[in-house]
Amino acid sequence: MNNNSNSVVGGALAVFAVVGAIVGFAGLFLYGAWASAFVAVHLWKWYVMKAFGVEALKMIHAYGIALLISYWTYHHRSQHTKDQRETQDKVIEFIMILLYPWIVLFFGWIGYALFM
């Protein structure tokens, strides 16, 4: 009886881990697309609207453009090579991926504030 309950708990934990991983990856994907769209809306407003006299970019259009650009510029990483980096380097890269849109927005804002 004890072994059976342990296998049920272990199976439930495995399913929970898989579902959690799928939800986590989906959340990270949506965050990346939303952050890219948010940054694109502001950079478009600061630079493209003034330079070319075009309309403001709506968030949904920026979202679609961000998805399109990420699709066009996607670089496949082979899963057959072992990543030799230390855990600290992997964590730093992950954090930089999350912060990258905001760093771009910050430098875009500096250019806008100083030169426009």
N, C-alpha and C positions, 0 to 999 in steps of 0.2 A: 504494500500500500504506500509506503514512504517513497519508494523508487518511482512509482507511477506519478505521485504528486510532484516530485522533483522534476520529472521529465515534462509535465504539463507546465510548471512554472518556468522551466528553461525554455520551452517552446514559445510561451507567451512573451518572455523577455526578448527572444530572438525576433519575433514578429514586431514587437514594439521598437526594437533597435532599427530594423529595416524601414519601418514606416517613419520613424524619427529621422533617419538619414534622408529619405526621399523628401519629407517636408522641409528639412533643413536646407537641402540643395535647392529646392524650389524657392524657398525664401531668399536664399542668397542670390539666385538668378533674378528674382523680381526686384530685390534691393538694387542690384547692379544696374538693371534697366531703368528703374525709377531714378536713381541718382544720376545716371547719364542724361536722362531726359531733363531733369531739373537743372543740371549744369548747362545743357544745350539751350534751354529756354532763355537763360540769362545771358549767355554768350551771344546768342542770336540777337537778343534785344540790344545789347551793348555795341555790337560790332556790325552785324549784317544789316539790320534795319537801317542804321544810319548811313552805311556805305552804299547800299543799293536801293534804299527807299521801299523795302518790301514790308509786308504785314508782320505782326507779331506771330511767333511760333507758339501754338497751343501745346499743352503738356502731352496730350495724346499723340499729336504728330511728332513731337520730339521723342516720345517713347518708341514709336514705330521706326523713326530714323535711327535711334540708338540701337534698336534690335537689328536693323538692316546693316548698319556699319559693323556691329560686332559679328554678325554672320559673315560679312565679306572679309573681315580681317581676322577671323578665327584661325589659330595655329594649333594643329593637332600635336599633342605630346604623346609619344609612344609609351604604352604601359609596359613594354618589354625591357626598358632600361631601368635600373635601380637608382633611385634618388639617393645620392651619397651625402646630401647636405645634413647638417645637424638639425635637431628639432628647433632650436632657437632661430636658425635661418629660415626654416619653413614658416614659423609663427610670424616672423618679421615680414616675410613676403605676403602672407595672408592679410596682415594688418595693413600693409601698403596697398593691397588690392582694394580693401574697404575704404581707405582714405584717399585714393587717387582722384576720384571725381571732385572731392572738396579741395584738394591741392590745386587742381586745374582751375576750379572756380575762383579760388583765392588769387592766383596769379592773373587770371582774366580780369578780376575786379581791380587789382593794382594797376594794370594797363589802362583800364577804363577810367579809373579815378585820376590818374596822372596825365593821360594824354588825350582824353576826349573832351 
